[in-house]
Amino acid sequence: FRPPFSPEFRSFSPPPSPAPSLEMEKTILRAALPKARQVREGDDVSVHYTGRILNDAIFDSSYDRGRPLNFMLGGGTVIKGWEQGLATMRVGEVARFVIPPELGYGKKGMGKIPKNAILDFEMTVVSACRPIMKATLEDSESNVTPKEIDYVRINLVVKDEAGDVRDEHFKDTPLEFYMRDHTVSSETDGRWRAGNILKKCVSQMNLNSKASFTIEDEVTDKHGNKPFWGAGVSILEIKLVLIDTDSDINGDAGVCKHKTTEGQGYEKPTDGALIKFRLRITRPPGATPPP
């Protein structure tokens, strides 16, 4: 037997350190619905989160900003712990992840996060869908984009992946909708309601521009039942022809103005001016006819 530090040993090398653990701890706080879509690499995902240093204070939260974080999973824009953790989740799921430094900010840290910090994230997958590819067909000099309080009017042609027309009902007859009546998120099962996908596309456009949007996920009617434009990839060609807001003429909601056609020029009638106009009176759906 030779003692470990015998003079016969010229040098001593300590045993190698164990390899750092790259394992995360996941705890499901709220399970997703049975048919909820599995998050996949390459998806555009929307995530609400709260981040802490383990057993310490919160350092970041999307809830404080009032909106989830949107990014493409697998694009390298988030830490490895998020990339790996989100790939195990479904839309609507809430989970807690304890992330080792090797999958977080490592030996350098970042901002409020010290080096070698173990991170504690609570994350909710708000939505996940295949990326929507946009191609500009006609540029516009306008920088006006739709806001939540606006209504918009569009011309729409729907084609399949081969470029064959599926639906051109709204090519010459404008389609109008209020932005506030829809969201920009897909359903938990990954499908899109028609109104929601139109809002998401129009939100990326300027007034008088025209663009095409390639939708890989299925689009359903407003009730979420049948495919709205048929199965498979849909290509939406959209011309944004009007952005406006209902205006309260007298300030008492008694008379509201809703524009049906964009005017030409900047002149407005003044007192004493002679004007010509067309008048059509309609009743709101469900309104009782006058006696």
N, C-alpha and C positions, 0 to 999 in steps of 0.2 A: 504494500500500500504506500502510495506517495501522497503526502498532503498537497492540497491544491496550490500552495505558495512555496513549495520546496525550491531551494536554490537551483535544483537541477532544471527547473523551468526557466528558460530565458525570458519569456514574456507571457503575459496572461491576457487573453481576449475574453471579455464577458460574453455570455450567450446572446444570440441575436434577439432583439425585441420582437414581441409578437406583432404580426401584421395588424394595422389598425382595422377596427370593425367598420364595415360599410353598411351595416344593417340598420334599417329604420324600424321604428315601432309604430304600427298603425292601430288606431282604435276607432271603430265605426260608432259615431254618436247618433246618427239617424240614417237608417237604410234607405236606399232608393226604391222607387216603385218597381214591381216585377218586370215591367216591359221597358224600363228606363234604358236609354242608350248607353253603351259602354264607351268611355272616352278612349280615343285611339291616337296614336302618333300622327301628326299632320293635321289634326283637327284645329279649327278655331274654337278656343274655349273661353268661357267667361266665368271667373272665379271670385267669390267673396272670401276674404281671409282675415285672420288676426294672427300676428306673429309676435312671439315672446322669446326672450332668452330663457332657457329652461329654469323654472323656479324663480323667475325674475319678472320685471315689468314688461309691458307691451312696448314694442319698438315701431310697429307699423300696423295699420288696419285700413282695409278698403272701405269699411263702414264709416270711418271718419270722413272720407271723401265723398260718400254718398253714391258711389258707383263701383261696380265690380271691375276687376282687372281683366283685360282682353288681350290674348296673344295666341300664337300658333304653337301647339305642343310639338316639341322636337326641333324647334328653330333655334335653340340655344340662348333664348332671351331670359330664361329663369334658371335657378340653381338646379343641380342634378337631383336633389331630393324631391323637388316639385315634379320634375320630368318623370321620375320613377313612380312617385306616389299617385299622381293624377291618372297615370295609365292603369291603375288598379280600381278607379272609381267609376261610378255611373252618374248620369245627370240627376240632380236632386239629392245626391248623397252628401252627408256631412261627416267629416272624419278628422281625427287628430293625428298628426304625425310628429314624432320626436326624431329629429334629423341630426346625425353625427356631423362633426365639422368637415369630414371628407366629402360629404354630399351637400354641404352648405357653403360657408365663406372661408373655410380652411384656416391656414396659419396666418393669413393677413387680416381677416375681418373686413368690415366695410362700414363706414359711418358710425352709427350707434352700436354696431355689432362688434364685440372684441374678437381677437384672434382665438381660434380653437373653441368657439362657442357652440354649444349644443342648442339647436333651435327647436321651438315648440310651436307648431302651426295648427290652427283650426281652419279647415277649408270647406267651402260649399261650392259644388259645381252647379252654376246657374244654367249654363247651356253648353252644348258642344255640337259642332256641325262640320261638314267638309267645307274647305275654303270656297268662298264665292269669288269667282274670277271676273274682274271688270275690264272692259275694253272700251275706250272712248271712240265714238263714231262721228260725233260733231262737237267741236269746241264751242264755248260760249264766252263772250266778253263780260258777262255778268258774274259777280262774286256773291250773289244772293243764294243762300241755301235754306231749305225748309227748317222751321223750328217746330217745337211741340204744339204750339198754339195755332199753327197754320193749317189750312187745307190746301191740297195740291191737285192739279189736273194734269194727267199724262196721256200720251198716246202709247199703245202697247201692242207689240207683235210677239207671239210666242213660237219658238222653233224647237225642233229636236236637235240631237247632237250632229246629225247629218246636214242640218240647215233647212230641212223641210218645214213649212209652216204648219203649226198645230192650231193656232187660234189668232185671228186678226180682227176680231169683233171691234176692238178698241183702236184700230189703226187710224180711222178717221172720226170715230165717235169718242170723244175724250172720256176717260175714267177719272172720277173725282173721289177723294177720300180725305178725312181728317187725320192728321198725324197722331193726335192724341187717342184715337180709337184703336190703335194697334201698338204692339211692342216690336223690338228688334231682335227677339230671341226665338229660337226654334222650340218645339215642344220637348217634353222629357224623353220621348221615344225617338227624337232626332228628326222628325218630320217638321215641315213648315206649314203654317196656315198661310193662305194666299195673301191676305192683307198684311201679315207680318213681314213676309219676304219682300213685298213691294215697298213697305216703309223702309226696310233695311237698305234696299237698293237706292231709293230716292234720296235717302239721307246722305248719300255719297255724291250727289249731283248738284250742279248749279242750274239756275233758271236758264231755259232755252238750250241746254245741252242735250246731247243724245248719247246713250251708252248701251252696251250689251252686258248682261250678267249671266254667267254660267252657273246653274244650280244643280249640284249632284244629288242632293238629298230629295226625297219625295215631297211634293207640295200637295196639300189637301185643301178642301173647301173650308169655309169658315167654321163648320161644325167638326172638323177633324176627321171626316168620314172617308170619302172616296178621293182618289187622285184628281186634282183639279185640271191638269193639263196633260194627263196621261203618264204612264210609267217611264222611268229612265231619266236621263239628263234633260233639263229644260234650259233653253237660252231665251232670256227676256230682253227684247230690244225696247228701250224706254226713251221717250222724248218728254222732257219736263217742260210743259207749256205755261203753267201758271202756279204761282205761290202767293197766297194772300191770307188775310185774317178777317173774320167777321168783325164789322165795326158797329158799335152802338151809337146810333145817330143822335139821340136825345139824352143819352146817359141814364135812361131808366129801363132799358131792355124792351121798350115798347116797339121801337123800330130798329131793326138791324139790317145792315147792308151786306149782301153776299154777292161777290163779283162772279159773273158767268162768262164774260169775255174781256180780255185785256184791251184797254183803250189805246187809241193812237194819239200821239202828241201829249202836250201838257196843259192845254187850255181847259178851263172849267167855266160853266155858266155863272154869270153874276146877275144881280138884281136888274130887271128890265130887259134882259137878253131874250131873244126869240129862239126857242129850241124845238126840235122835233124828236119824238121818242116813240118806241113801241112799248105796250103794256100787256103783261100776262099775269093774271091772278090765279094762284093755286093754293090749295089747303094742305097743311102738313098731314102726313098719314095718320089716320085715326081721329082727325078733328071732326067735330059735329058741324054739319052744314048749317048756314044761317037760316032762320025761319022764313 
